Amino acid sequence: MIPETIKVDTRRVSCDGASSIRGGKDYRPAALGHPRVYMQIDDSGFVDCGYCDRRFVLRGGPADD
């Protein structure tokens, strides 16, 4: 099961596990996520984050349904 799918427009993506968690002053969302990793979407049209299993799908690619 894929916990979250994010559609993107570029083949190069990054994930820190907390990019959608933001707050106010002195808030550090990375403490709630994982180290930032950069990934490349291949010919399959998607890539999964090895830390949090988020799936990044290239818009208009073979995995975009």
C-alpha positions in Angstrom: 0.0 0.0 0.0 1.3 3.4 -1.0 0.7 5.9 1.9 0.7 9.1 -0.2 1.0 9.8 -3.9 2.3 13.2 -5.1 2.1 14.2 -8.8 5.1 16.2 -10.0 6.2 18.0 -13.2 9.9 17.2 -13.1 11.8 13.9 -13.1 14.1 15.1 -10.2 12.3 15.2 -6.8 13.2 15.6 -3.2 11.5 14.3 -0.1 12.0 15.0 3.6 8.9 13.3 4.9 7.6 16.5 6.3 7.3 18.9 3.4 3.5 19.3 3.9 3.9 19.9 7.6 4.7 23.5 8.3 4.1 25.7 11.4 4.9 28.9 13.0 8.0 30.5 14.6 10.8 28.1 15.7 9.0 25.2 14.1 11.3 22.5 12.6 9.3 20.2 10.3 12.3 18.0 9.4 12.3 16.8 13.0 9.0 15.1 12.2 10.2 13.7 8.9 13.5 12.2 7.7 16.7 13.4 6.1 16.1 15.1 2.7 16.8 12.7 -0.1 16.8 13.4 -3.9 15.4 10.9 -6.3 15.2 10.5 -10.1 12.0 9.3 -11.8 12.9 6.7 -14.4 11.0 5.3 -17.4 8.4 3.7 -15.1 7.1 7.2 -14.5 7.3 7.1 -10.7 9.7 6.7 -7.8 9.1 5.7 -4.1 10.9 7.3 -1.2 12.9 4.7 0.7 12.2 6.4 4.0 8.5 7.2 4.1 7.2 5.3 1.0 5.7 8.4 -0.6 5.2 7.8 -4.3 6.1 10.6 -6.7 4.4 10.3 -10.1 5.4 12.2 -13.2 2.4 14.0 -14.7 1.7 12.7 -18.1 4.0 9.8 -17.6 3.2 6.1 -17.8 2.2 5.8 -14.1 -0.1 8.9 -14.2 -3.7 7.6 -14.2 
